[in-house]
Amino acid sequence: MAESKEILGQLQPVLNHLQTLPYPHVPNPEGCKKRASVAVIIRVRPAFQPTQTPNESLVNLDNDDSQSSDIDEFFAKPWVQEGEPEVLFIKRAGRAGDRWSGHIALPGGKRDPEDESDRAAAVRETREEVGLDLSVPECLEAGNLPERIVATTFGRVPLMVLCPYIFLYTSKTTPTLKPSPDEVASVHWVPLRALLSPKLRTREYVDTASRMAKQGGPVLQFILRLLVGRMMLSAVKLVPSESVYATSVPGFVPTEGESLFSGLAEGAFGIPSSNKGLAHLQPLMLWGLTLGVLADFLDMLPPYNAVKLWRYPTFTPPDLRAFVWAFTYSMRKNNAHDLSAGTWPYRNRRRRASQTAMDATSFASAVTEGEPTKMSSKEGVGIEGSGIGNPQDSVGRLLEGYYHRMNLAIVAFLTYRTAAGSVIVYYLWKMWKRRQARL
């Protein structure tokens, strides 16, 4: 696992590169008017120093917390070189009807008509959500990441254009964060080395039956849930160094005590009681669109394997997993080179973007060249005319046709399960008939 000094040594040229060669603006595709912006906020936490007593000098002779005018000046400071680089995440508040309710995300949100630019939307949303002002002199702009067109996973209906911007907070002390309880349940500073650790890679399990059988009612959804289980998506377990909670959100303090059964189970068998009502004890899982947006940035840092550690979506039942593996094998084999690291640094050109930003309901296509025009065919993923699929521009082949083939795998799996179930029922019926004939 890469240490903080190694990460800091590469973070400086990466930010300089992104600042020098920003990714292009992506217009909205036809039929899509929404735009949203997020802020990738980076700070360096100073190394631990004992608190001085009143008798000790409080004069800072080095004066190394002076305002930095650029990235190189900031990284030249001794306290920065010994510090811990961190990224800010938020956990969204639970809201009915919000497809990203309760998810780990980056600060940001929808662009309003009064916003001058996509960047201005990121600055405004960050100030409203967590109380951090990115327009102060202590905060440096450090470029952007590829803008992405967010579309539904299976229907390919464009939802919005997502614009990620990078900000570097250069002060030794970061202002106290104030999460807005209407939008944010908690905020977390997470070390970059934790995000890069292979040991913290895991899976997020998502119920997709309600979406797959949206028009079929609760009975069909229940049957599908039994058959296909849950979707497994690549994730990172977050280990924050500092967290701030909106204590007024519902569920922060449980309103009901422990049940008699859970108390007996804990005392007799050592089964831990449920912490479901305690928001601050729930695991923090980075997955879906946010993980995909950050994947390319993390892949530029040691050990240069963030994209390689990403795993294709699949399902929990072993036999369905085998069907998905078989139906997508040739595509994954052809695309394997797009998951390889070692393609950084790019000296005078932008880094190619990986297509790993997805959750159970949407996919965010990274666009690095061209202008989007219309949605692609069922074999593609993303937007025609956006450069997706062009090996010179992006890594669009990474997920090209994956969900289409996964759909075919699900159909084949359901056919196999139905046939197998019918055969079993038929033989049971035959056995029952024979037994009845003997009586």
C-alpha positions as CSV (number, residue, x, y, z in Angstrom):
1,M,0.0,0.0,0.0
2,A,1.3,3.5,-0.9
3,E,2.3,5.7,2.0
4,S,1.3,9.4,2.3
5,K,4.7,10.8,1.2
6,E,4.6,8.7,-2.0
7,I,1.1,9.8,-2.7
8,L,2.0,13.5,-2.0
9,G,4.9,13.2,-4.4
10,Q,2.7,12.2,-7.2
11,L,-0.4,14.3,-6.3
12,Q,1.5,17.6,-7.1
13,P,2.3,16.7,-10.8
14,V,-1.2,15.2,-11.2
15,L,-2.9,18.4,-10.0
16,N,-0.6,20.5,-12.2
17,H,-1.4,18.3,-15.2
18,L,-5.1,18.6,-14.6
19,Q,-4.9,22.3,-14.2
20,T,-2.8,22.8,-17.3
21,L,-4.9,20.4,-19.5
22,P,-8.6,20.7,-18.4
23,Y,-11.1,18.4,-19.9
24,P,-13.5,20.0,-22.4
25,H,-17.0,21.3,-21.8
26,V,-19.7,18.9,-22.8
27,P,-23.0,20.3,-24.1
28,N,-26.3,18.7,-23.2
29,P,-27.5,15.9,-25.5
30,E,-30.9,16.3,-27.2
31,G,-33.8,16.0,-24.9
32,C,-31.7,16.6,-21.7
33,K,-31.6,20.0,-20.0
34,K,-30.2,19.2,-16.6
35,R,-26.6,19.8,-15.5
36,A,-25.0,19.1,-12.2
37,S,-21.6,19.8,-10.7
38,V,-19.6,18.2,-7.9
39,A,-16.5,19.3,-6.1
40,V,-13.5,17.0,-5.4
41,I,-12.1,18.9,-2.4
42,I,-8.5,18.0,-1.3
43,R,-6.7,19.1,1.8
44,V,-3.5,18.1,3.6
45,R,-3.9,17.3,7.3
46,P,-0.7,18.3,9.2
47,A,1.2,15.6,11.0
48,F,0.6,15.3,14.7
49,Q,2.5,17.8,16.9
50,P,2.2,18.0,20.8
51,T,0.1,20.9,22.1
52,Q,2.3,23.6,23.4
53,T,2.1,24.7,27.0
54,P,1.5,28.4,28.0
55,N,5.2,28.6,28.9
56,E,6.4,27.6,25.4
57,S,6.8,30.0,22.5
58,L,3.7,30.3,20.3
59,V,5.6,32.2,17.5
60,N,5.8,30.4,14.2
61,L,9.3,31.2,13.0
62,D,8.8,29.4,9.8
63,N,5.6,31.1,8.9
64,D,4.8,28.1,6.6
65,D,1.0,28.7,6.8
66,S,1.1,31.7,4.6
67,Q,-1.3,31.8,1.6
68,S,-0.1,29.8,-1.4
69,S,-0.5,31.4,-4.8
70,D,-0.1,28.1,-6.8
71,I,0.1,24.4,-6.4
72,D,3.9,24.1,-6.4
73,E,4.3,26.7,-3.7
74,F,1.8,24.8,-1.5
75,F,3.5,21.5,-1.9
76,A,6.9,23.0,-1.2
77,K,5.9,23.7,2.4
78,P,7.5,21.4,5.0
79,W,4.3,20.7,6.9
80,V,2.6,19.7,3.6
81,Q,5.4,17.3,2.8
82,E,4.9,15.5,6.1
83,G,1.1,15.7,6.0
84,E,-1.8,13.4,5.0
85,P,-3.8,14.2,1.8
86,E,-7.5,13.8,2.2
87,V,-10.7,14.1,0.2
88,L,-14.1,15.3,1.4
89,F,-17.2,13.2,1.1
90,I,-20.8,13.6,2.1
91,K,-23.5,11.1,3.0
92,R,-26.8,12.3,1.6
93,A,-29.8,12.6,3.8
94,G,-32.6,10.1,3.3
95,R,-35.3,11.6,1.1
96,A,-38.3,9.8,-0.4
97,G,-38.1,9.7,-4.2
98,D,-34.5,10.6,-4.4
99,R,-32.6,7.9,-6.4
100,W,-29.3,8.8,-4.6
101,S,-30.9,9.1,-1.1
102,G,-28.4,8.0,1.6
103,H,-25.5,7.5,-0.8
104,I,-21.9,8.6,-0.3
105,A,-21.2,11.4,-2.7
106,L,-19.1,14.4,-3.4
107,P,-20.4,17.9,-2.4
108,G,-22.4,19.4,-5.3
109,G,-25.8,19.4,-7.0
110,K,-28.0,20.6,-9.8
111,R,-27.0,23.8,-11.6
112,D,-29.5,26.6,-11.2
113,P,-30.4,29.2,-13.8
114,E,-28.7,31.9,-11.8
115,D,-25.4,30.0,-11.7
116,E,-22.9,31.7,-14.1
117,S,-21.1,28.4,-14.9
118,D,-20.9,24.7,-14.0
119,R,-18.0,25.6,-11.7
120,A,-20.1,28.3,-10.0
121,A,-22.8,25.6,-9.3
122,A,-20.2,23.4,-7.6
123,V,-19.0,26.3,-5.4
124,R,-22.6,27.3,-4.5
125,E,-23.8,23.8,-3.7
126,T,-20.7,23.1,-1.5
127,R,-21.3,26.2,0.5
128,E,-25.0,25.3,0.9
129,E,-24.5,21.7,1.7
130,V,-21.5,21.7,4.0
131,G,-20.8,25.4,4.8
132,L,-17.3,25.4,3.0
133,D,-16.5,28.4,0.8
134,L,-14.4,27.4,-2.2
135,S,-14.1,31.0,-3.5
136,V,-11.7,32.1,-0.7
137,P,-8.0,32.8,-1.6
138,E,-7.0,29.7,0.5
139,C,-8.7,27.5,-2.0
140,L,-7.0,26.9,-5.4
141,E,-8.7,25.6,-8.5
142,A,-6.9,22.5,-9.7
143,G,-8.6,21.6,-13.0
144,N,-11.4,19.2,-13.6
145,L,-12.2,15.6,-14.3
146,P,-14.0,14.3,-17.5
147,E,-17.6,15.5,-17.7
148,R,-20.0,12.7,-17.9
149,I,-23.4,12.2,-19.4
150,V,-25.6,10.3,-16.8
151,A,-28.1,8.0,-18.4
152,T,-30.3,5.2,-17.3
153,T,-28.5,1.9,-17.4
154,F,-30.9,-0.1,-19.5
155,G,-33.1,2.5,-21.2
156,R,-30.2,4.9,-22.1
157,V,-32.4,7.9,-21.4
158,P,-30.1,10.9,-20.7
159,L,-30.7,12.3,-17.2
160,M,-28.0,15.1,-16.9
161,V,-24.5,16.1,-17.6
162,L,-22.2,15.8,-14.5
163,C,-19.2,18.1,-14.2
164,P,-16.5,17.3,-11.5
165,Y,-14.2,20.1,-10.5
166,I,-11.1,19.8,-8.3
167,F,-10.2,22.2,-5.5
168,L,-7.2,22.3,-3.2
169,Y,-7.6,23.8,0.2
170,T,-4.2,25.2,1.2
171,S,-4.7,26.3,4.8
172,K,-3.3,24.4,7.7
173,T,-6.7,24.5,9.4
174,T,-9.9,23.8,7.5
175,P,-13.1,25.7,8.6
176,T,-15.5,23.6,10.7
177,L,-18.0,21.9,8.4
178,K,-21.7,22.5,8.9
179,P,-23.8,19.8,7.1
180,S,-27.3,21.0,6.0
181,P,-29.7,18.5,7.6
182,D,-32.1,18.8,4.7
183,E,-29.6,17.6,2.2
184,V,-26.6,16.0,4.1
185,A,-26.6,13.5,7.0
186,S,-22.8,13.7,7.6
187,V,-19.5,14.8,6.1
188,H,-16.2,12.9,6.1
189,W,-12.6,13.6,5.4
190,V,-11.0,10.4,4.1
191,P,-7.3,9.9,3.5
192,L,-6.3,9.2,-0.1
193,R,-4.2,6.2,1.0
194,A,-7.4,4.7,2.4
195,L,-9.2,5.2,-0.9
196,L,-6.2,3.6,-2.7
197,S,-5.9,0.6,-0.4
198,P,-6.8,-2.8,-2.0
199,K,-7.7,-4.1,1.4
200,L,-10.7,-1.7,1.6
201,R,-12.1,-2.8,-1.8
202,T,-15.4,-4.6,-1.4
203,R,-18.9,-5.0,-2.9
204,E,-22.2,-3.1,-2.5
205,Y,-25.3,-5.2,-2.7
206,V,-28.3,-3.5,-4.3
207,D,-31.9,-4.7,-4.7
208,T,-32.8,-4.4,-8.4
209,A,-36.0,-6.5,-8.5
210,S,-38.3,-3.5,-7.9
211,R,-36.8,-1.8,-11.0
212,M,-36.7,-4.9,-13.2
213,A,-40.4,-5.6,-12.5
214,K,-41.6,-2.0,-12.1
215,Q,-44.9,-2.6,-13.8
216,G,-45.5,-6.1,-12.4
217,G,-46.5,-5.4,-8.9
218,P,-45.2,-6.6,-5.5
219,V,-45.8,-10.3,-6.2
220,L,-43.7,-10.3,-9.3
221,Q,-41.0,-8.2,-7.6
222,F,-40.9,-10.7,-4.7
223,I,-40.5,-13.7,-7.1
224,L,-37.8,-11.9,-9.0
225,R,-36.0,-11.0,-5.8
226,L,-36.0,-14.7,-4.8
227,L,-34.6,-15.6,-8.3
228,V,-32.0,-13.0,-9.1
229,G,-31.0,-11.9,-5.6
230,R,-29.2,-8.6,-5.4
231,M,-26.8,-6.9,-7.8
232,M,-23.2,-6.7,-6.7
233,L,-21.3,-3.5,-7.5
234,S,-17.7,-2.6,-6.9
235,A,-17.2,-0.4,-3.8
236,V,-14.6,1.0,-1.3
237,K,-15.2,1.0,2.4
238,L,-14.4,4.5,3.7
239,V,-12.2,5.0,6.7
240,P,-12.6,8.7,7.7
241,S,-10.1,10.6,9.7
242,E,-12.7,13.2,10.7
243,S,-16.5,13.2,10.5
244,V,-19.2,15.8,11.3
245,Y,-22.9,14.7,11.6
246,A,-26.1,16.6,11.2
247,T,-27.5,15.6,14.5
248,S,-31.1,16.8,13.7
249,V,-31.6,14.2,10.9
250,P,-34.1,11.4,11.8
251,G,-32.5,8.3,13.3
252,F,-29.4,9.9,14.6
253,V,-30.5,9.0,18.1
254,P,-32.8,5.9,18.2
255,T,-36.3,6.5,19.5
256,E,-36.8,2.9,20.5
257,G,-34.8,0.7,22.8
258,E,-33.3,-2.7,22.2
259,S,-35.9,-5.5,21.7
260,L,-36.1,-8.4,24.2
261,F,-35.0,-10.9,21.5
262,S,-31.9,-9.0,20.4
263,G,-30.9,-8.5,24.1
264,L,-31.3,-12.3,24.8
265,A,-29.4,-13.2,21.6
266,E,-26.5,-10.9,22.5
267,G,-26.3,-12.2,26.0
268,A,-26.7,-15.9,25.3
269,F,-25.0,-16.3,21.9
270,G,-22.8,-13.2,21.6
271,I,-24.8,-11.9,18.6
272,P,-24.3,-8.2,18.4
273,S,-27.4,-6.0,18.6
274,S,-28.6,-4.2,15.5
275,N,-27.2,-0.7,15.0
276,K,-29.7,0.0,12.2
277,G,-31.0,3.1,13.9
278,L,-27.6,4.7,14.6
279,A,-26.6,6.6,11.6
280,H,-23.0,7.2,12.9
281,L,-22.4,3.4,13.2
282,Q,-23.4,2.5,9.6
283,P,-20.5,1.5,7.3
284,L,-19.6,4.2,4.7
285,M,-19.5,2.6,1.2
286,L,-18.2,4.5,-1.8
287,W,-19.7,3.0,-4.9
288,G,-21.7,3.7,-8.1
289,L,-21.3,7.0,-9.9
290,T,-19.1,8.7,-7.3
291,L,-16.6,5.8,-7.3
292,G,-16.5,5.9,-11.1
293,V,-16.0,9.6,-11.3
294,L,-13.0,9.3,-8.9
295,A,-11.6,6.2,-10.4
296,D,-9.5,8.0,-13.1
297,F,-8.1,10.5,-10.5
298,L,-7.2,7.7,-8.1
299,D,-5.6,5.7,-10.9
300,M,-3.1,8.5,-11.4
301,L,-1.8,8.0,-7.8
302,P,0.4,5.1,-6.4
303,P,0.0,2.2,-6.6
304,Y,-1.7,3.1,-10.0
305,N,-4.3,0.3,-9.8
306,A,-7.6,2.0,-8.8
307,V,-9.3,1.2,-12.2
308,K,-7.7,-2.3,-12.3
309,L,-9.3,-3.1,-8.9
310,W,-12.8,-2.2,-10.2
311,R,-15.0,-5.2,-10.8
312,Y,-17.9,-5.7,-13.3
313,P,-21.4,-5.8,-11.9
314,T,-23.0,-9.2,-11.3
315,F,-25.5,-10.9,-9.1
316,T,-25.5,-12.9,-5.8
317,P,-26.9,-16.3,-6.9
318,P,-23.9,-18.5,-8.0
319,D,-25.7,-19.9,-11.1
320,L,-26.8,-16.4,-12.3
321,R,-23.3,-15.2,-11.7
322,A,-22.0,-18.0,-13.9
323,F,-24.5,-17.0,-16.7
324,V,-23.4,-13.4,-16.5
325,W,-19.7,-14.5,-16.6
326,A,-20.3,-16.7,-19.6
327,F,-22.3,-14.2,-21.6
328,T,-19.9,-11.3,-21.0
329,Y,-16.6,-13.3,-21.2
330,S,-15.5,-12.4,-24.7
331,M,-16.3,-8.7,-24.1
332,R,-14.4,-8.6,-20.9
333,K,-11.5,-10.4,-22.4
334,N,-11.3,-7.9,-25.3
335,N,-11.6,-5.0,-22.9
336,A,-9.1,-6.3,-20.3
337,H,-6.3,-4.0,-21.6
338,D,-8.5,-1.0,-20.8
339,L,-8.4,-1.9,-17.1
340,S,-4.6,-2.0,-17.0
341,A,-2.6,0.6,-15.2
342,G,0.7,1.9,-16.3
343,T,-0.8,4.4,-18.8
344,W,0.1,7.4,-16.7
345,P,1.7,9.9,-16.9
346,Y,0.4,11.6,-20.1
347,R,2.8,14.5,-20.6
348,N,1.1,16.8,-23.1
349,R,-2.3,15.2,-23.5
350,R,-5.3,14.3,-21.3
351,R,-5.5,11.0,-19.7
352,R,-8.1,8.6,-21.2
353,A,-11.1,8.2,-19.0
354,S,-12.4,4.8,-17.8
355,Q,-16.1,4.0,-18.1
356,T,-16.6,2.7,-14.6
357,A,-19.2,5.2,-13.2
358,M,-22.4,3.3,-12.6
359,D,-24.9,2.1,-10.1
360,A,-27.9,-0.2,-10.3
361,T,-30.1,2.4,-12.2
362,S,-27.7,4.7,-14.1
363,F,-24.4,4.9,-16.0
364,A,-22.2,8.0,-16.5
365,S,-20.3,8.1,-19.7
366,A,-17.1,10.1,-19.6
367,V,-16.8,12.4,-22.6
368,T,-13.3,13.7,-23.5
369,E,-13.8,14.9,-27.1
370,G,-16.6,15.8,-29.4
371,E,-20.2,16.9,-28.9
372,P,-23.0,14.5,-27.9
373,T,-25.9,14.2,-30.2
374,K,-28.2,11.3,-29.5
375,M,-28.3,8.1,-27.5
376,S,-26.5,5.1,-28.8
377,S,-27.9,1.8,-29.9
378,K,-28.5,-1.1,-27.5
379,E,-25.1,-2.5,-28.2
380,G,-23.4,0.6,-27.1
381,V,-23.1,2.4,-23.8
382,G,-23.3,6.2,-23.8
383,I,-23.9,8.8,-26.4
384,E,-23.3,8.7,-30.1
385,G,-21.0,11.5,-31.4
386,S,-19.4,11.9,-28.0
387,G,-16.2,10.1,-28.7
388,I,-17.2,7.1,-26.6
389,G,-15.9,4.0,-28.3
390,N,-13.1,5.8,-30.1
391,P,-9.8,4.3,-28.8
392,Q,-8.0,7.5,-29.4
393,D,-10.4,9.5,-27.1
394,S,-11.7,7.3,-24.3
395,V,-12.1,3.8,-23.0
396,G,-15.7,3.4,-24.1
397,R,-15.2,-0.2,-24.9
398,L,-14.9,-1.0,-21.2
399,L,-18.7,-1.3,-20.8
400,E,-19.8,-1.4,-24.4
401,G,-22.7,-3.8,-24.6
402,Y,-22.2,-5.1,-21.0
403,Y,-25.7,-4.4,-19.7
404,H,-27.2,-5.7,-22.9
405,R,-25.4,-9.0,-22.5
406,M,-26.2,-9.1,-18.9
407,N,-29.9,-8.8,-19.8
408,L,-29.5,-11.7,-22.2
409,A,-27.8,-13.7,-19.3
410,I,-30.8,-12.9,-17.0
411,V,-33.3,-14.1,-19.7
412,A,-31.3,-17.3,-20.2
413,F,-31.0,-17.8,-16.4
414,L,-34.8,-17.4,-15.9
415,T,-35.4,-19.8,-18.8
416,Y,-33.0,-22.3,-17.2
417,R,-34.6,-21.9,-13.8
418,T,-38.1,-22.3,-15.2
419,A,-37.1,-25.4,-17.2
420,A,-35.3,-26.9,-14.2
421,G,-38.3,-26.1,-11.9
422,S,-40.7,-27.6,-14.5
423,V,-38.7,-30.8,-14.7
424,I,-38.5,-31.1,-10.9
425,V,-42.3,-30.5,-10.6
426,Y,-42.9,-33.0,-13.4
427,Y,-40.9,-35.8,-11.7
428,L,-42.5,-35.1,-8.4
429,W,-45.9,-35.3,-10.0
430,K,-44.9,-38.6,-11.7
431,M,-43.7,-40.0,-8.3
432,W,-46.9,-38.9,-6.7
433,K,-49.0,-40.6,-9.4
434,R,-47.0,-43.9,-9.1
435,R,-47.6,-43.8,-5.3
436,Q,-51.3,-43.2,-5.8
437,A,-51.5,-46.1,-8.3
438,R,-50.0,-48.5,-5.7
439,L,-52.6,-47.6,-3.1
